[in-house]
Amino acid sequence: MVKLVQREAESDALRRYLRAHRADKRVACEVVRVEVVRSIMSGGPPAIAHARRQLARLYLMVMDRELLDRAATLAPAAVLPS
């Protein structure tokens, strides 16, 4: 998500990928709300507003204890379903 808010090395590639997969649902856990905004805070209010607009486009999953426990035991090379 940060790559969509501030320009980074892979930002353009990510945007191309997302455009090619517009029909796909974009899902993240609620933690992304904290992590993305904290990552771009140095950009000031405009960057934070842009981050919140991008976050509003996501389906945010509630992280309950069971989900956190399951995520903790995923193999490092696990391929997550889209």
ROGURO-69641 format. One record per atom (N, C-alpha, C): x, y, z; atom name; residue number from 1; chain; residue in three letters. Coordinates in steps of 0.02 Angstrom, whole numbers, plus 50000, padded with zeros to 5 digits. Last residue first. Layout:
! residues N
      X      Y      Z  atom    n  chain  res
      X      Y      Z    CA  NUM      A  ala
...
This chain:
! residues 82
      X      Y      Z  atom    n  chain  res
  49699  49217  49793     N   82      A  ser
  49677  49285  49776    CA   82      A  ser
  49602  49290  49780     C   82      A  ser
  49786  49129  49923     N   81      A  pro
  49737  49132  49869    CA   81      A  pro
  49716  49203  49855     C   81      A  pro
  49961  49137  49950     N   80      A  leu
  49895  49152  49974    CA   80      A  leu
  49846  49155  49915     C   80      A  leu
  50084  49024  49969     N   79      A  val
  50051  49064  49918    CA   79      A  val
  49980  49074  49941     C   79      A  val
  50218  49019  50083     N   78      A  ala
  50148  49005  50069    CA   78      A  ala
  50121  49052  50015     C   78      A  ala
  50346  49024  50126     N   77      A  ala
  50336  49026  50054    CA   77      A  ala
  50264  49013  50035     C   77      A  ala
  50334  49013  50267     N   76      A  pro
  50361  49073  50236    CA   76      A  pro
  50347  49079  50162     C   76      A  pro
  50176  48945  50319     N   75      A  ala
  50245  48933  50297    CA   75      A  ala
  50270  48996  50262     C   75      A  ala
  50083  49011  50453     N   74      A  leu
  50091  49003  50381    CA   74      A  leu
  50165  48990  50365     C   74      A  leu
  50065  49039  50586     N   73      A  thr
  50090  48973  50569    CA   73      A  thr
  50095  48960  50494     C   73      A  thr
  50010  49165  50596     N   72      A  ala
  50076  49154  50626    CA   72      A  ala
  50106  49087  50606     C   72      A  ala
  49884  49147  50543     N   71      A  ala
  49934  49184  50504    CA   71      A  ala
  50004  49171  50530     C   71      A  ala
  49822  49082  50651     N   70      A  arg
  49830  49047  50587    CA   70      A  arg
  49884  49081  50545     C   70      A  arg
  49825  49184  50747     N   69      A  asp
  49859  49121  50760    CA   69      A  asp
  49871  49082  50695     C   69      A  asp
  49745  49281  50683     N   68      A  leu
  49815  49296  50699    CA   68      A  leu
  49855  49232  50711     C   68      A  leu
  49623  49211  50680     N   67      A  leu
  49656  49229  50618    CA   67      A  leu
  49730  49246  50629     C   67      A  leu
  49597  49200  50819     N   66      A  glu
  49604  49140  50777    CA   66      A  glu
  49641  49156  50712     C   66      A  glu
  49587  49335  50860     N   65      A  arg
  49640  49292  50886    CA   65      A  arg
  49651  49231  50842     C   65      A  arg
  49549  49439  50716     N   64      A  asp
  49534  49409  50781    CA   64      A  asp
  49590  49361  50800     C   64      A  asp
  49556  49568  50623     N   63      A  met
  49606  49520  50645    CA   63      A  met
  49587  49494  50714     C   63      A  met
  49449  49601  50491     N   62      A  val
  49459  49606  50563    CA   62      A  val
  49507  49551  50584     C   62      A  val
  49501  49662  50334     N   61      A  met
  49482  49605  50376    CA   61      A  met
  49496  49620  50450     C   61      A  met
  49444  49778  50222     N   60      A  leu
  49488  49768  50279    CA   60      A  leu
  49460  49712  50324     C   60      A  leu
  49454  49805  50057     N   59      A  tyr
  49413  49769  50105    CA   59      A  tyr
  49459  49753  50163     C   59      A  tyr
  49503  49968  49998     N   58      A  leu
  49517  49900  50019    CA   58      A  leu
  49460  49871  50060     C   58      A  leu
  49485  50100  49977     N   57      A  arg
  49471  50056  49920    CA   57      A  arg
  49481  49982  49937     C   57      A  arg
  49530  50167  50086     N   56      A  ala
  49458  50161  50079    CA   56      A  ala
  49439  50114  50022     C   56      A  ala
  49666  50176  50061     N   55      A  leu
  49643  50126  50109    CA   55      A  leu
  49567  50115  50103     C   55      A  leu
  49667  50286  49975     N   54      A  gln
  49688  50220  49950    CA   54      A  gln
  49662  50165  49996     C   54      A  gln
  49626  50386  50065     N   53      A  arg
  49586  50372  50004    CA   53      A  arg
  49603  50303  49976     C   53      A  arg
  49731  50380  50156     N   52      A  arg
  49664  50361  50178    CA   52      A  arg
  49618  50349  50119     C   52      A  arg
  49836  50428  50076     N   51      A  ala
  49838  50360  50104    CA   51      A  ala
  49768  50337  50124     C   51      A  ala
  49793  50559  50055     N   50      A  his
  49800  50514  49997    CA   50      A  his
  49800  50441  50022     C   50      A  his
  49802  50607  50186     N   49      A  ala
  49737  50607  50152    CA   49      A  ala
  49739  50558  50093     C   49      A  ala
  49941  50595  50203     N   48      A  ile
  49895  50557  50246    CA   48      A  ile
  49826  50553  50214     C   48      A  ile
  49987  50686  50108     N   47      A  ala
  50005  50615  50102    CA   47      A  ala
  49958  50572  50144     C   47      A  ala
  49935  50808  50160     N   46      A  pro
  49915  50783  50093    CA   46      A  pro
  49930  50708  50084     C   46      A  pro
  49996  50815  50294     N   45      A  pro
  49924  50804  50284    CA   45      A  pro
  49904  50781  50214     C   45      A  pro
  50161  50736  50272     N   44      A  gly
  50113  50784  50297    CA   44      A  gly
  50041  50768  50280     C   44      A  gly
  50260  50648  50246     N   43      A  gly
  50233  50684  50189    CA   43      A  gly
  50179  50735  50208     C   43      A  gly
  50282  50580  50361     N   42      A  ser
  50329  50635  50346    CA   42      A  ser
  50305  50676  50286     C   42      A  ser
  50189  50475  50358     N   41      A  met
  50175  50536  50397    CA   41      A  met
  50221  50594  50380     C   41      A  met
  50200  50352  50300     N   40      A  ile
  50201  50410  50255    CA   40      A  ile
  50191  50476  50292     C   40      A  ile
  50195  50255  50399     N   39      A  ser
  50250  50254  50352    CA   39      A  ser
  50256  50318  50311     C   39      A  ser
  50074  50278  50465     N   38      A  arg
  50137  50291  50501    CA   38      A  arg
  50196  50295  50452     C   38      A  arg
  49987  50235  50363     N   37      A  val
  49987  50305  50384    CA   37      A  val
  50052  50322  50421     C   37      A  val
  50021  50097  50358     N   36      A  val
  50029  50141  50299    CA   36      A  val
  50032  50214  50321     C   36      A  val
  49994  50050  50490     N   35      A  glu
  50061  50045  50461    CA   35      A  glu
  50071  50092  50401     C   35      A  glu
  49856  50071  50513     N   34      A  val
  49907  50101  50556    CA   34      A  val
  49973  50105  50519     C   34      A  val
  49796  50000  50410     N   33      A  arg
  49775  50069  50424    CA   33      A  arg
  49826  50106  50466     C   33      A  arg
  49845  49872  50421     N   32      A  val
  49871  49914  50367    CA   32      A  val
  49851  49988  50378     C   32      A  val
  49771  49809  50516     N   31      A  val
  49835  49836  50537    CA   31      A  val
  49863  49883  50484     C   31      A  val
  49663  49748  50454     N   30      A  glu
  49655  49816  50480    CA   30      A  glu
  49720  49848  50502     C   30      A  glu
  49726  49665  50307     N   29      A  cys
  49702  49665  50376    CA   29      A  cys
  49700  49737  50401     C   29      A  cys
  49656  49673  50142     N   28      A  ala
  49712  49680  50189    CA   28      A  ala
  49683  49674  50259     C   28      A  ala
  49612  49653  49973     N   27      A  val
  49600  49637  50043    CA   27      A  val
  49664  49647  50083     C   27      A  val
  49529  49684  49832     N   26      A  arg
  49590  49704  49867    CA   26      A  arg
  49576  49699  49942     C   26      A  arg
  49469  49576  49707     N   25      A  lys
  49457  49611  49771    CA   25      A  lys
  49524  49627  49802     C   25      A  lys
  49488  49602  49532     N   24      A  asp
  49507  49567  49593    CA   24      A  asp
  49490  49610  49655     C   24      A  asp
  49466  49683  49425     N   23      A  ala
  49409  49645  49451    CA   23      A  ala
  49425  49610  49516     C   23      A  ala
  49592  49736  49390     N   22      A  arg
  49541  49779  49420    CA   22      A  arg
  49484  49740  49453     C   22      A  arg
  49718  49695  49347     N   21      A  his
  49678  49651  49389    CA   21      A  his
  49623  49691  49425     C   21      A  his
  49785  49793  49282     N   20      A  ala
  49772  49732  49244    CA   20      A  ala
  49727  49684  49283     C   20      A  ala
  49800  49884  49386     N   19      A  arg
  49757  49901  49330    CA   19      A  arg
  49738  49839  49290     C   19      A  arg
  49893  49813  49464     N   18      A  leu
  49826  49825  49490    CA   18      A  leu
  49777  49845  49435     C   18      A  leu
  50006  49817  49378     N   17      A  tyr
  49977  49753  49399    CA   17      A  tyr
  49904  49763  49422     C   17      A  tyr
  50030  49955  49373     N   16      A  arg
  50014  49917  49311    CA   16      A  arg
  49980  49851  49329     C   16      A  arg
  50060  49979  49509     N   15      A  arg
  50001  50011  49477    CA   15      A  arg
  49981  49975  49414     C   15      A  arg
  50178  49904  49520     N   14      A  leu
  50119  49886  49559    CA   14      A  leu
  50056  49917  49529     C   14      A  leu
  50262  49974  49433     N   13      A  ala
  50246  49904  49419    CA   13      A  ala
  50184  49882  49457     C   13      A  ala
  50269  50097  49501     N   12      A  asp
  50239  50094  49434    CA   12      A  asp
  50219  50022  49416     C   12      A  asp
  50332  50059  49625     N   11      A  ser
  50266  50089  49622    CA   11      A  ser
  50233  50082  49554     C   11      A  ser
  50459  50010  49652     N   10      A  glu
  50411  49966  49618    CA   10      A  glu
  50341  49995  49611     C   10      A  glu
  50526  50121  49713     N    9      A  ala
  50554  50087  49655    CA    9      A  ala
  50502  50045  49617     C    9      A  ala
  50397  50242  49753     N    8      A  glu
  50452  50197  49770    CA    8      A  glu
  50473  50160  49708     C    8      A  glu
  50299  50375  49800     N    7      A  arg
  50337  50346  49745    CA    7      A  arg
  50396  50306  49772     C    7      A  arg
  50163  50338  49907     N    6      A  gln
  50224  50376  49893    CA    6      A  gln
  50265  50338  49842     C    6      A  gln
  50050  50258  49884     N    5      A  val
  50043  50325  49914    CA    5      A  val
  50104  50368  49901     C    5      A  val
  50081  50137  49836     N    4      A  leu
  50028  50173  49801    CA    4      A  leu
  50021  50244  49826     C    4      A  leu
  50175  50091  49926     N    3      A  lys
  50197  50104  49857    CA    3      A  lys
  50144  50140  49816     C    3      A  lys
  50097  50063  50036     N    2      A  val
  50139  50123  50038    CA    2      A  val
  50161  50141  49967     C    2      A  val
  50040  49940  50000     N    1      A  met
  50000  50000  50000    CA    1      A  met
  50042  50063  50000     C    1      A  met
